[in-house]
Each structure stands twice: as C-alpha cells, then as structure tokens.
Amino acid sequence: MLTNKTPLGRVEPAESGALRYIGVLATGYNVVDVGAARERGVVVTNVPTYGTDSVAQLTIGLLLELCYQVGAHSTAVQAGEWSANADWSF
C-alpha cells in the first residue's frame, strides 16, 4: 500500500490480511500506526529525502531576499526603473 496523508490506524491493516508493506510518500510516517503494522509483520517505510533539494533552494532564495531584497529589485527592473535610470545603476 502507498499512502501520503491518509491516516492508517489499527483497524485498516487488520482488514487487509495480505498487506505486507506500507510506503508513506512523504518524509514522516506519523499517519501509520507503526505498532499495529509491526504486530502484523507489515513493513513501513517513508521517503526520507523528499524535498531535500527544494528546501535548500528555498533557504538560499530567502537568504538572498533578506540580504539583498532581490524581489524588490526584480520588480523595479520589470517596471523599467533600471533602464530608465540615467547611470543604469541602482
């Protein structure tokens, strides 16, 4: 079984006698009653590196915004302020 945000408690695994594996398509596995799964010999895994690259990219982007106001400069350039500036500089 593959799941993401659907909680799987004690009842659900018991209703599926053939269930041997639950893969959570996220970094955690708090939506699964791991104890109940273990009692029935059901393996539970997750995706531990889900989103790792995008989190790093967002962090760098936020640092650039905080330090250099990249968003404000982007808006100004798109509005023509940079090319309209006499010395082409901010």
mmCIF file as gemmi writes it, N, C-alpha and C atoms, coordinates in Angstrom:
data_model
loop_
_atom_site.group_PDB
_atom_site.id
_atom_site.type_symbol
_atom_site.label_atom_id
_atom_site.label_alt_id
_atom_site.label_comp_id
_atom_site.label_asym_id
_atom_site.label_entity_id
_atom_site.label_seq_id
_atom_site.pdbx_PDB_ins_code
_atom_site.Cartn_x
_atom_site.Cartn_y
_atom_site.Cartn_z
_atom_site.occupancy
_atom_site.B_iso_or_equiv
_atom_site.pdbx_formal_charge
_atom_site.auth_seq_id
_atom_site.auth_asym_id
_atom_site.pdbx_PDB_model_num
ATOM 1 N N . MET Axp A 1 ? 0.836 -1.157 0 1 0 ? 1 A 1
ATOM 2 C CA . MET Axp A 1 ? 0 0 0 1 0 ? 1 A 1
ATOM 3 C C . MET Axp A 1 ? 0.891 1.233 0 1 0 ? 1 A 1
ATOM 4 N N . LEU Axp A 2 ? 0.514 2.215 -0.833 1 0 ? 2 A 1
ATOM 5 C CA . LEU Axp A 2 ? 1.187 3.507 -0.827 1 0 ? 2 A 1
ATOM 6 C C . LEU Axp A 2 ? 0.194 4.546 -0.337 1 0 ? 2 A 1
ATOM 7 N N . THR Axp A 3 ? 0.652 5.435 0.528 1 0 ? 3 A 1
ATOM 8 C CA . THR Axp A 3 ? -0.217 6.458 1.083 1 0 ? 3 A 1
ATOM 9 C C . THR Axp A 3 ? 0.588 7.736 1.295 1 0 ? 3 A 1
ATOM 10 N N . ASN Axp A 4 ? -0.117 8.799 1.626 1 0 ? 4 A 1
ATOM 11 C CA . ASN Axp A 4 ? 0.572 10.039 1.95 1 0 ? 4 A 1
ATOM 12 C C . ASN Axp A 4 ? -0.051 10.66 3.183 1 0 ? 4 A 1
ATOM 13 N N . LYS Axp A 5 ? -1.255 11.202 3.073 1 0 ? 5 A 1
ATOM 14 C CA . LYS Axp A 5 ? -1.87 11.902 4.197 1 0 ? 5 A 1
ATOM 15 C C . LYS Axp A 5 ? -3.042 11.144 4.819 1 0 ? 5 A 1
ATOM 16 N N . THR Axp A 6 ? -3.356 9.974 4.308 1 0 ? 6 A 1
ATOM 17 C CA . THR Axp A 6 ? -4.469 9.195 4.83 1 0 ? 6 A 1
ATOM 18 C C . THR Axp A 6 ? -4.027 8.444 6.081 1 0 ? 6 A 1
ATOM 19 N N . PRO Axp A 7 ? -4.619 8.748 7.227 1 0 ? 7 A 1
ATOM 20 C CA . PRO Axp A 7 ? -4.246 8.035 8.455 1 0 ? 7 A 1
ATOM 21 C C . PRO Axp A 7 ? -4.603 6.551 8.371 1 0 ? 7 A 1
ATOM 22 N N . LEU Axp A 8 ? -3.671 5.707 8.748 1 0 ? 8 A 1
ATOM 23 C CA . LEU Axp A 8 ? -3.891 4.257 8.779 1 0 ? 8 A 1
ATOM 24 C C . LEU Axp A 8 ? -3.721 3.802 10.216 1 0 ? 8 A 1
ATOM 25 N N . GLY Axp A 9 ? -4.828 3.558 10.87 1 0 ? 9 A 1
ATOM 26 C CA . GLY Axp A 9 ? -4.79 3.14 12.267 1 0 ? 9 A 1
ATOM 27 C C . GLY Axp A 9 ? -4.748 1.639 12.415 1 0 ? 9 A 1
ATOM 28 N N . ARG Axp A 10 ? -5.126 1.162 13.577 1 0 ? 10 A 1
ATOM 29 C CA . ARG Axp A 10 ? -5.082 -0.262 13.888 1 0 ? 10 A 1
ATOM 30 C C . ARG Axp A 10 ? -6.071 -1.067 13.057 1 0 ? 10 A 1
ATOM 31 N N . VAL Axp A 11 ? -7.208 -0.515 12.731 1 0 ? 11 A 1
ATOM 32 C CA . VAL Axp A 11 ? -8.26 -1.258 12.035 1 0 ? 11 A 1
ATOM 33 C C . VAL Axp A 11 ? -7.901 -1.562 10.588 1 0 ? 11 A 1
ATOM 34 N N . GLU Axp A 12 ? -7.397 -0.57 9.842 1 0 ? 12 A 1
ATOM 35 C CA . GLU Axp A 12 ? -7.171 -0.742 8.416 1 0 ? 12 A 1
ATOM 36 C C . GLU Axp A 12 ? -6.223 -1.895 8.08 1 0 ? 12 A 1
ATOM 37 N N . PRO Axp A 13 ? -5.023 -1.978 8.686 1 0 ? 13 A 1
ATOM 38 C CA . PRO Axp A 13 ? -4.159 -3.107 8.354 1 0 ? 13 A 1
ATOM 39 C C . PRO Axp A 13 ? -4.785 -4.455 8.706 1 0 ? 13 A 1
ATOM 40 N N . ALA Axp A 14 ? -5.575 -4.514 9.759 1 0 ? 14 A 1
ATOM 41 C CA . ALA Axp A 14 ? -6.199 -5.772 10.162 1 0 ? 14 A 1
ATOM 42 C C . ALA Axp A 14 ? -7.218 -6.23 9.128 1 0 ? 14 A 1
ATOM 43 N N . GLU Axp A 15 ? -7.848 -5.287 8.429 1 0 ? 15 A 1
ATOM 44 C CA . GLU Axp A 15 ? -8.855 -5.638 7.432 1 0 ? 15 A 1
ATOM 45 C C . GLU Axp A 15 ? -8.249 -6.171 6.151 1 0 ? 15 A 1
ATOM 46 N N . SER Axp A 16 ? -6.972 -5.974 5.941 1 0 ? 16 A 1
ATOM 47 C CA . SER Axp A 16 ? -6.307 -6.436 4.73 1 0 ? 16 A 1
ATOM 48 C C . SER Axp A 16 ? -5.262 -7.469 5.113 1 0 ? 16 A 1
ATOM 49 N N . GLY Axp A 17 ? -5.663 -8.728 5.134 1 0 ? 17 A 1
ATOM 50 C CA . GLY Axp A 17 ? -4.783 -9.803 5.566 1 0 ? 17 A 1
ATOM 51 C C . GLY Axp A 17 ? -3.555 -9.984 4.692 1 0 ? 17 A 1
ATOM 52 N N . ALA Axp A 18 ? -3.617 -9.58 3.422 1 0 ? 18 A 1
ATOM 53 C CA . ALA Axp A 18 ? -2.496 -9.752 2.501 1 0 ? 18 A 1
ATOM 54 C C . ALA Axp A 18 ? -1.503 -8.595 2.568 1 0 ? 18 A 1
ATOM 55 N N . LEU Axp A 19 ? -1.803 -7.583 3.347 1 0 ? 19 A 1
ATOM 56 C CA . LEU Axp A 19 ? -0.948 -6.401 3.407 1 0 ? 19 A 1
ATOM 57 C C . LEU Axp A 19 ? 0.405 -6.743 4.02 1 0 ? 19 A 1
ATOM 58 N N . ARG Axp A 20 ? 1.488 -6.417 3.293 1 0 ? 20 A 1
ATOM 59 C CA . ARG Axp A 20 ? 2.841 -6.693 3.781 1 0 ? 20 A 1
ATOM 60 C C . ARG Axp A 20 ? 3.72 -5.449 3.811 1 0 ? 20 A 1
ATOM 61 N N . TYR Axp A 21 ? 3.255 -4.368 3.154 1 0 ? 21 A 1
ATOM 62 C CA . TYR Axp A 21 ? 4.097 -3.183 3.019 1 0 ? 21 A 1
ATOM 63 C C . TYR Axp A 21 ? 3.236 -1.929 2.97 1 0 ? 21 A 1
ATOM 64 N N . ILE Axp A 22 ? 3.663 -0.895 3.708 1 0 ? 22 A 1
ATOM 65 C CA . ILE Axp A 22 ? 3.041 0.426 3.632 1 0 ? 22 A 1
ATOM 66 C C . ILE Axp A 22 ? 4.164 1.413 3.349 1 0 ? 22 A 1
ATOM 67 N N . GLY Axp A 23 ? 4.081 2.084 2.214 1 0 ? 23 A 1
ATOM 68 C CA . GLY Axp A 23 ? 5.052 3.108 1.85 1 0 ? 23 A 1
ATOM 69 C C . GLY Axp A 23 ? 4.398 4.473 1.966 1 0 ? 23 A 1
ATOM 70 N N . VAL Axp A 24 ? 4.92 5.321 2.828 1 0 ? 24 A 1
ATOM 71 C CA . VAL Axp A 24 ? 4.388 6.668 3.003 1 0 ? 24 A 1
ATOM 72 C C . VAL Axp A 24 ? 5.166 7.589 2.065 1 0 ? 24 A 1
ATOM 73 N N . LEU Axp A 25 ? 4.459 8.263 1.167 1 0 ? 25 A 1
ATOM 74 C CA . LEU Axp A 25 ? 5.09 9.102 0.154 1 0 ? 25 A 1
ATOM 75 C C . LEU Axp A 25 ? 5.395 10.497 0.702 1 0 ? 25 A 1
ATOM 76 N N . ALA Axp A 26 ? 6.09 10.548 1.813 1 0 ? 26 A 1
ATOM 77 C CA . ALA Axp A 26 ? 6.466 11.793 2.488 1 0 ? 26 A 1
ATOM 78 C C . ALA Axp A 26 ? 7.646 11.483 3.404 1 0 ? 26 A 1
ATOM 79 N N . THR Axp A 27 ? 8.122 12.496 4.133 1 0 ? 27 A 1
ATOM 80 C CA . THR Axp A 27 ? 9.286 12.292 4.992 1 0 ? 27 A 1
ATOM 81 C C . THR Axp A 27 ? 8.953 11.603 6.306 1 0 ? 27 A 1
ATOM 82 N N . GLY Axp A 28 ? 7.748 11.737 6.774 1 0 ? 28 A 1
ATOM 83 C CA . GLY Axp A 28 ? 7.376 11.123 8.047 1 0 ? 28 A 1
ATOM 84 C C . GLY Axp A 28 ? 6.543 9.873 7.831 1 0 ? 28 A 1
ATOM 85 N N . TYR Axp A 29 ? 6.157 9.26 8.918 1 0 ? 29 A 1
ATOM 86 C CA . TYR Axp A 29 ? 5.229 8.131 8.843 1 0 ? 29 A 1
ATOM 87 C C . TYR Axp A 29 ? 4.267 8.171 10.019 1 0 ? 29 A 1
ATOM 88 N N . ASN Axp A 30 ? 3.984 9.391 10.495 1 0 ? 30 A 1
ATOM 89 C CA . ASN Axp A 30 ? 3.093 9.57 11.635 1 0 ? 30 A 1
ATOM 90 C C . ASN Axp A 30 ? 1.634 9.26 11.304 1 0 ? 30 A 1
ATOM 91 N N . VAL Axp A 31 ? 1.301 9.063 10.026 1 0 ? 31 A 1
ATOM 92 C CA . VAL Axp A 31 ? -0.077 8.72 9.652 1 0 ? 31 A 1
ATOM 93 C C . VAL Axp A 31 ? -0.332 7.221 9.769 1 0 ? 31 A 1
ATOM 94 N N . VAL Axp A 32 ? 0.686 6.45 10.116 1 0 ? 32 A 1
ATOM 95 C CA . VAL Axp A 32 ? 0.566 4.991 10.212 1 0 ? 32 A 1
ATOM 96 C C . VAL Axp A 32 ? 0.732 4.554 11.662 1 0 ? 32 A 1
ATOM 97 N N . ASP Axp A 33 ? -0.121 3.664 12.097 1 0 ? 33 A 1
ATOM 98 C CA . ASP Axp A 33 ? 0.05 3.054 13.418 1 0 ? 33 A 1
ATOM 99 C C . ASP Axp A 33 ? 1.152 2.004 13.264 1 0 ? 33 A 1
ATOM 100 N N . VAL Axp A 34 ? 2.384 2.434 13.479 1 0 ? 34 A 1
ATOM 101 C CA . VAL Axp A 34 ? 3.548 1.581 13.245 1 0 ? 34 A 1
ATOM 102 C C . VAL Axp A 34 ? 3.528 0.356 14.153 1 0 ? 34 A 1
ATOM 103 N N . GLY Axp A 35 ? 3.071 0.527 15.369 1 0 ? 35 A 1
ATOM 104 C CA . GLY Axp A 35 ? 2.985 -0.608 16.298 1 0 ? 35 A 1
ATOM 105 C C . GLY Axp A 35 ? 2.055 -1.691 15.787 1 0 ? 35 A 1
ATOM 106 N N . ALA Axp A 36 ? 0.892 -1.29 15.297 1 0 ? 36 A 1
ATOM 107 C CA . ALA Axp A 36 ? -0.069 -2.251 14.75 1 0 ? 36 A 1
ATOM 108 C C . ALA Axp A 36 ? 0.507 -2.924 13.51 1 0 ? 36 A 1
ATOM 109 N N . ALA Axp A 37 ? 1.197 -2.157 12.686 1 0 ? 37 A 1
ATOM 110 C CA . ALA Axp A 37 ? 1.814 -2.731 11.487 1 0 ? 37 A 1
ATOM 111 C C . ALA Axp A 37 ? 2.886 -3.744 11.875 1 0 ? 37 A 1
ATOM 112 N N . ARG Axp A 38 ? 3.705 -3.387 12.852 1 0 ? 38 A 1
ATOM 113 C CA . ARG Axp A 38 ? 4.776 -4.284 13.298 1 0 ? 38 A 1
ATOM 114 C C . ARG Axp A 38 ? 4.199 -5.598 13.834 1 0 ? 38 A 1
ATOM 115 N N . GLU Axp A 39 ? 3.117 -5.504 14.609 1 0 ? 39 A 1
ATOM 116 C CA . GLU Axp A 39 ? 2.485 -6.709 15.164 1 0 ? 39 A 1
ATOM 117 C C . GLU Axp A 39 ? 2.039 -7.678 14.066 1 0 ? 39 A 1
ATOM 118 N N . ARG Axp A 40 ? 1.699 -7.129 12.907 1 0 ? 40 A 1
ATOM 119 C CA . ARG Axp A 40 ? 1.209 -7.953 11.79 1 0 ? 40 A 1
ATOM 120 C C . ARG Axp A 40 ? 2.297 -8.257 10.762 1 0 ? 40 A 1
ATOM 121 N N . GLY Axp A 41 ? 3.528 -7.856 11.049 1 0 ? 41 A 1
ATOM 122 C CA . GLY Axp A 41 ? 4.637 -8.123 10.135 1 0 ? 41 A 1
ATOM 123 C C . GLY Axp A 41 ? 4.617 -7.253 8.89 1 0 ? 41 A 1
ATOM 124 N N . VAL Axp A 42 ? 3.967 -6.084 8.98 1 0 ? 42 A 1
ATOM 125 C CA . VAL Axp A 42 ? 3.886 -5.168 7.845 1 0 ? 42 A 1
ATOM 126 C C . VAL Axp A 42 ? 5.039 -4.175 7.936 1 0 ? 42 A 1
ATOM 127 N N . VAL Axp A 43 ? 5.821 -4.092 6.875 1 0 ? 43 A 1
ATOM 128 C CA . VAL Axp A 43 ? 6.946 -3.16 6.809 1 0 ? 43 A 1
ATOM 129 C C . VAL Axp A 43 ? 6.414 -1.764 6.483 1 0 ? 43 A 1
ATOM 130 N N . VAL Axp A 44 ? 6.905 -0.744 7.202 1 0 ? 44 A 1
ATOM 131 C CA . VAL Axp A 44 ? 6.516 0.641 6.956 1 0 ? 44 A 1
ATOM 132 C C . VAL Axp A 44 ? 7.765 1.434 6.602 1 0 ? 44 A 1
ATOM 133 N N . THR Axp A 45 ? 7.724 2.134 5.467 1 0 ? 45 A 1
ATOM 134 C CA . THR Axp A 45 ? 8.843 2.985 5.074 1 0 ? 45 A 1
ATOM 135 C C . THR Axp A 45 ? 8.318 4.36 4.679 1 0 ? 45 A 1
ATOM 136 N N . ASN Axp A 46 ? 9.249 5.281 4.49 1 0 ? 46 A 1
ATOM 137 C CA . ASN Axp A 46 ? 8.908 6.621 4.03 1 0 ? 46 A 1
ATOM 138 C C . ASN Axp A 46 ? 9.93 7.048 2.99 1 0 ? 46 A 1
ATOM 139 N N . VAL Axp A 47 ? 9.888 8.316 2.592 1 0 ? 47 A 1
ATOM 140 C CA . VAL Axp A 47 ? 10.846 8.875 1.638 1 0 ? 47 A 1
ATOM 141 C C . VAL Axp A 47 ? 11.651 9.926 2.408 1 0 ? 47 A 1
ATOM 142 N N . PRO Axp A 48 ? 12.761 9.523 3.023 1 0 ? 48 A 1
ATOM 143 C CA . PRO Axp A 48 ? 13.473 10.422 3.921 1 0 ? 48 A 1
ATOM 144 C C . PRO Axp A 48 ? 14.08 11.651 3.258 1 0 ? 48 A 1
ATOM 145 N N . THR Axp A 49 ? 14.345 11.607 1.973 1 0 ? 49 A 1
ATOM 146 C CA . THR Axp A 49 ? 14.959 12.756 1.299 1 0 ? 49 A 1
ATOM 147 C C . THR Axp A 49 ? 13.958 13.524 0.441 1 0 ? 49 A 1
ATOM 148 N N . TYR Axp A 50 ? 12.681 13.319 0.677 1 0 ? 50 A 1
ATOM 149 C CA . TYR Axp A 50 ? 11.645 14.021 -0.073 1 0 ? 50 A 1
ATOM 150 C C . TYR Axp A 50 ? 11.783 15.524 0.149 1 0 ? 50 A 1
ATOM 151 N N . GLY Axp A 51 ? 11.989 16.26 -0.924 1 0 ? 51 A 1
ATOM 152 C CA . GLY Axp A 51 ? 12.046 17.714 -0.831 1 0 ? 51 A 1
ATOM 153 C C . GLY Axp A 51 ? 13.376 18.293 -0.384 1 0 ? 51 A 1
ATOM 154 N N . THR Axp A 52 ? 14.407 17.493 -0.212 1 0 ? 52 A 1
ATOM 155 C CA . THR Axp A 52 ? 15.684 17.988 0.293 1 0 ? 52 A 1
ATOM 156 C C . THR Axp A 52 ? 16.242 19.104 -0.585 1 0 ? 52 A 1
ATOM 157 N N . ASP Axp A 53 ? 16.278 18.901 -1.91 1 0 ? 53 A 1
ATOM 158 C CA . ASP Axp A 53 ? 16.816 19.919 -2.818 1 0 ? 53 A 1
ATOM 159 C C . ASP Axp A 53 ? 15.978 21.19 -2.791 1 0 ? 53 A 1
ATOM 160 N N . SER Axp A 54 ? 14.659 21.049 -2.8 1 0 ? 54 A 1
ATOM 161 C CA . SER Axp A 54 ? 13.805 22.233 -2.839 1 0 ? 54 A 1
ATOM 162 C C . SER Axp A 54 ? 13.886 23.023 -1.531 1 0 ? 54 A 1
ATOM 163 N N . VAL Axp A 55 ? 14.089 22.359 -0.412 1 0 ? 55 A 1
ATOM 164 C CA . VAL Axp A 55 ? 14.246 23.063 0.863 1 0 ? 55 A 1
ATOM 165 C C . VAL Axp A 55 ? 15.537 23.872 0.848 1 0 ? 55 A 1
ATOM 166 N N . ALA Axp A 56 ? 16.617 23.294 0.332 1 0 ? 56 A 1
ATOM 167 C CA . ALA Axp A 56 ? 17.885 24.018 0.244 1 0 ? 56 A 1
ATOM 168 C C . ALA Axp A 56 ? 17.756 25.216 -0.696 1 0 ? 56 A 1
ATOM 169 N N . GLN Axp A 57 ? 17.09 25.026 -1.834 1 0 ? 57 A 1
ATOM 170 C CA . GLN Axp A 57 ? 16.902 26.119 -2.785 1 0 ? 57 A 1
ATOM 171 C C . GLN Axp A 57 ? 16.077 27.25 -2.174 1 0 ? 57 A 1
ATOM 172 N N . LEU Axp A 58 ? 15.011 26.899 -1.48 1 0 ? 58 A 1
ATOM 173 C CA . LEU Axp A 58 ? 14.179 27.913 -0.843 1 0 ? 58 A 1
ATOM 174 C C . LEU Axp A 58 ? 14.974 28.678 0.219 1 0 ? 58 A 1
ATOM 175 N N . THR Axp A 59 ? 15.787 27.976 0.981 1 0 ? 59 A 1
ATOM 176 C CA . THR Axp A 59 ? 16.607 28.609 2.016 1 0 ? 59 A 1
ATOM 177 C C . THR Axp A 59 ? 17.552 29.643 1.409 1 0 ? 59 A 1
ATOM 178 N N . ILE Axp A 60 ? 18.229 29.271 0.335 1 0 ? 60 A 1
ATOM 179 C CA . ILE Axp A 60 ? 19.14 30.208 -0.337 1 0 ? 60 A 1
ATOM 180 C C . ILE Axp A 60 ? 18.354 31.4 -0.894 1 0 ? 60 A 1
ATOM 181 N N . GLY Axp A 61 ? 17.204 31.126 -1.495 1 0 ? 61 A 1
ATOM 182 C CA . GLY Axp A 61 ? 16.363 32.197 -2.028 1 0 ? 61 A 1
ATOM 183 C C . GLY Axp A 61 ? 15.929 33.171 -0.946 1 0 ? 61 A 1
ATOM 184 N N . LEU Axp A 62 ? 15.531 32.655 0.2 1 0 ? 62 A 1
ATOM 185 C CA . LEU Axp A 62 ? 15.113 33.525 1.308 1 0 ? 62 A 1
ATOM 186 C C . LEU Axp A 62 ? 16.281 34.341 1.854 1 0 ? 62 A 1
ATOM 187 N N . LEU Axp A 63 ? 17.463 33.737 1.925 1 0 ? 63 A 1
ATOM 188 C CA . LEU Axp A 63 ? 18.648 34.482 2.364 1 0 ? 63 A 1
ATOM 189 C C . LEU Axp A 63 ? 18.965 35.628 1.402 1 0 ? 63 A 1
ATOM 190 N N . LEU Axp A 64 ? 18.884 35.353 0.101 1 0 ? 64 A 1
ATOM 191 C CA . LEU Axp A 64 ? 19.126 36.409 -0.887 1 0 ? 64 A 1
ATOM 192 C C . LEU Axp A 64 ? 18.097 37.531 -0.748 1 0 ? 64 A 1
ATOM 193 N N . GLU Axp A 65 ? 16.853 37.154 -0.507 1 0 ? 65 A 1
ATOM 194 C CA . GLU Axp A 65 ? 15.803 38.163 -0.351 1 0 ? 65 A 1
ATOM 195 C C . GLU Axp A 65 ? 16.05 39.006 0.901 1 0 ? 65 A 1
ATOM 196 N N . LEU Axp A 66 ? 16.394 38.349 2.002 1 0 ? 66 A 1
ATOM 197 C CA . LEU Axp A 66 ? 16.64 39.086 3.242 1 0 ? 66 A 1
ATOM 198 C C . LEU Axp A 66 ? 17.848 40.014 3.136 1 0 ? 66 A 1
ATOM 199 N N . CYS Axp A 67 ? 18.91 39.549 2.491 1 0 ? 67 A 1
ATOM 200 C CA . CYS Axp A 67 ? 20.146 40.331 2.431 1 0 ? 67 A 1
ATOM 201 C C . CYS Axp A 67 ? 20.133 41.393 1.336 1 0 ? 67 A 1
ATOM 202 N N . TYR Axp A 68 ? 19.524 41.078 0.203 1 0 ? 68 A 1
ATOM 203 C CA . TYR Axp A 68 ? 19.662 41.961 -0.966 1 0 ? 68 A 1
ATOM 204 C C . TYR Axp A 68 ? 18.339 42.433 -1.568 1 0 ? 68 A 1
ATOM 205 N N . GLN Axp A 69 ? 17.232 42.095 -0.966 1 0 ? 69 A 1
ATOM 206 C CA . GLN Axp A 69 ? 15.911 42.491 -1.467 1 0 ? 69 A 1
ATOM 207 C C . GLN Axp A 69 ? 15.776 42.186 -2.967 1 0 ? 69 A 1
ATOM 208 N N . VAL Axp A 70 ? 16.083 40.952 -3.33 1 0 ? 70 A 1
ATOM 209 C CA . VAL Axp A 70 ? 16.057 40.523 -4.727 1 0 ? 70 A 1
ATOM 210 C C . VAL Axp A 70 ? 14.677 40.747 -5.343 1 0 ? 70 A 1
ATOM 211 N N . GLY Axp A 71 ? 13.629 40.5 -4.593 1 0 ? 71 A 1
ATOM 212 C CA . GLY Axp A 71 ? 12.268 40.684 -5.105 1 0 ? 71 A 1
ATOM 213 C C . GLY Axp A 71 ? 11.982 42.131 -5.459 1 0 ? 71 A 1
ATOM 214 N N . ALA Axp A 72 ? 12.405 43.066 -4.616 1 0 ? 72 A 1
ATOM 215 C CA . ALA Axp A 72 ? 12.186 44.494 -4.877 1 0 ? 72 A 1
ATOM 216 C C . ALA Axp A 72 ? 12.958 44.927 -6.118 1 0 ? 72 A 1
ATOM 217 N N . HIS Axp A 73 ? 14.184 44.446 -6.279 1 0 ? 73 A 1
ATOM 218 C CA . HIS Axp A 73 ? 14.971 44.784 -7.463 1 0 ? 73 A 1
ATOM 219 C C . HIS Axp A 73 ? 14.353 44.18 -8.719 1 0 ? 73 A 1
ATOM 220 N N . SER Axp A 74 ? 13.881 42.966 -8.623 1 0 ? 74 A 1
ATOM 221 C CA . SER Axp A 74 ? 13.234 42.323 -9.767 1 0 ? 74 A 1
ATOM 222 C C . SER Axp A 74 ? 12.007 43.114 -10.21 1 0 ? 74 A 1
ATOM 223 N N . THR Axp A 75 ? 11.201 43.529 -9.252 1 0 ? 75 A 1
ATOM 224 C CA . THR Axp A 75 ? 10.002 44.316 -9.554 1 0 ? 75 A 1
ATOM 225 C C . THR Axp A 75 ? 10.373 45.642 -10.207 1 0 ? 75 A 1
ATOM 226 N N . ALA Axp A 76 ? 11.412 46.294 -9.695 1 0 ? 76 A 1
ATOM 227 C CA . ALA Axp A 76 ? 11.839 47.573 -10.25 1 0 ? 76 A 1
ATOM 228 C C . ALA Axp A 76 ? 12.352 47.418 -11.682 1 0 ? 76 A 1
ATOM 229 N N . VAL Axp A 77 ? 13.129 46.366 -11.925 1 0 ? 77 A 1
ATOM 230 C CA . VAL Axp A 77 ? 13.647 46.127 -13.276 1 0 ? 77 A 1
ATOM 231 C C . VAL Axp A 77 ? 12.49 45.856 -14.233 1 0 ? 77 A 1
ATOM 232 N N . GLN Axp A 78 ? 11.54 45.014 -13.809 1 0 ? 78 A 1
ATOM 233 C CA . GLN Axp A 78 ? 10.39 44.712 -14.664 1 0 ? 78 A 1
ATOM 234 C C . GLN Axp A 78 ? 9.542 45.95 -14.935 1 0 ? 78 A 1
ATOM 235 N N . ALA Axp A 79 ? 9.553 46.891 -14.027 1 0 ? 79 A 1
ATOM 236 C CA . ALA Axp A 79 ? 8.791 48.129 -14.201 1 0 ? 79 A 1
ATOM 237 C C . ALA Axp A 79 ? 9.543 49.147 -15.061 1 0 ? 79 A 1
ATOM 238 N N . GLY Axp A 80 ? 10.775 48.813 -15.478 1 0 ? 80 A 1
ATOM 239 C CA . GLY Axp A 80 ? 11.541 49.709 -16.338 1 0 ? 80 A 1
ATOM 240 C C . GLY Axp A 80 ? 12.395 50.707 -15.6 1 0 ? 80 A 1
ATOM 241 N N . GLU Axp A 81 ? 12.464 50.632 -14.28 1 0 ? 81 A 1
ATOM 242 C CA . GLU Axp A 81 ? 13.22 51.615 -13.497 1 0 ? 81 A 1
ATOM 243 C C . GLU Axp A 81 ? 14.725 51.544 -13.754 1 0 ? 81 A 1
ATOM 244 N N . TRP Axp A 82 ? 15.251 50.349 -13.963 1 0 ? 82 A 1
ATOM 245 C CA . TRP Axp A 82 ? 16.698 50.208 -14.182 1 0 ? 82 A 1
ATOM 246 C C . TRP Axp A 82 ? 17.091 50.831 -15.512 1 0 ? 82 A 1
ATOM 247 N N . SER Axp A 83 ? 16.378 50.497 -16.582 1 0 ? 83 A 1
ATOM 248 C CA . SER Axp A 83 ? 16.736 51.046 -17.894 1 0 ? 83 A 1
ATOM 249 C C . SER Axp A 83 ? 16.439 52.542 -17.991 1 0 ? 83 A 1
ATOM 250 N N . ALA Axp A 84 ? 15.515 53.048 -17.159 1 0 ? 84 A 1
ATOM 251 C CA . ALA Axp A 84 ? 15.207 54.477 -17.172 1 0 ? 84 A 1
ATOM 252 C C . ALA Axp A 84 ? 16.184 55.299 -16.33 1 0 ? 84 A 1
ATOM 253 N N . ASN Axp A 85 ? 16.991 54.632 -15.52 1 0 ? 85 A 1
ATOM 254 C CA . ASN Axp A 85 ? 17.941 55.313 -14.664 1 0 ? 85 A 1
ATOM 255 C C . ASN Axp A 85 ? 19.068 55.925 -15.514 1 0 ? 85 A 1
ATOM 256 N N . ALA Axp A 86 ? 19.463 57.132 -15.223 1 0 ? 86 A 1
ATOM 257 C CA . ALA Axp A 86 ? 20.474 57.868 -16.008 1 0 ? 86 A 1
ATOM 258 C C . ALA Axp A 86 ? 21.806 57.134 -16.074 1 0 ? 86 A 1
ATOM 259 N N . ASP Axp A 87 ? 22.227 56.519 -14.981 1 0 ? 87 A 1
ATOM 260 C CA . ASP Axp A 87 ? 23.522 55.831 -14.993 1 0 ? 87 A 1
ATOM 261 C C . ASP Axp A 87 ? 23.368 54.305 -15.01 1 0 ? 87 A 1
ATOM 262 N N . TRP Axp A 88 ? 22.185 53.81 -15.309 1 0 ? 88 A 1
ATOM 263 C CA . TRP Axp A 88 ? 21.897 52.362 -15.407 1 0 ? 88 A 1
ATOM 264 C C . TRP Axp A 88 ? 22.375 51.618 -14.167 1 0 ? 88 A 1
ATOM 265 N N . SER Axp A 89 ? 22.113 52.182 -13.011 1 0 ? 89 A 1
ATOM 266 C CA . SER Axp A 89 ? 22.553 51.563 -11.773 1 0 ? 89 A 1
ATOM 267 C C . SER Axp A 89 ? 21.536 51.882 -10.687 1 0 ? 89 A 1
ATOM 268 N N . PHE Axp A 90 ? 21.476 51.047 -9.711 1 0 ? 90 A 1
ATOM 269 C CA . PHE Axp A 90 ? 20.619 51.325 -8.561 1 0 ? 90 A 1
ATOM 270 C C . PHE Axp A 90 ? 21.507 51.814 -7.438 1 0 ? 90 A 1
